[in-house]
Amino acid sequence: MTTELPANSHSHSFFELFIGEKYDSRMTNGGSSTEQASYNYVISPPLSDDPSGVTLEFRKYGKPFKNNETGDQIVFRL
């Protein structure tokens, strides 16, 4: 079964990475196509070799530069 989507149904999302006050992060580049997205981030200072206990929180925005936060988050607890 195939579900057809309208041609204008794709909207690009932007994700900011938050790790906590101890770290600074910024997206260096990224891109997407119809079914996938890829983003690269720089974290400083670098995470330790054992990142246990670190939480990576990706916050979704509808526009770049932290405009129009959607409230959606992806969280990884290491």
MOMOMO-V902466 format. One record per helix or strand of 2 or more residues. SS is the DSSP state (h for helix, s for strand). FROM is the first residue (numbers start at 1). TO is the last residue. Records with the same first field share a line. If there is no record, write none. Layout:
SS = FROM-TO / FROM-TO
This chain:
s = 14-18 / 24-33 / 36-44 / 55-63 / 67-77
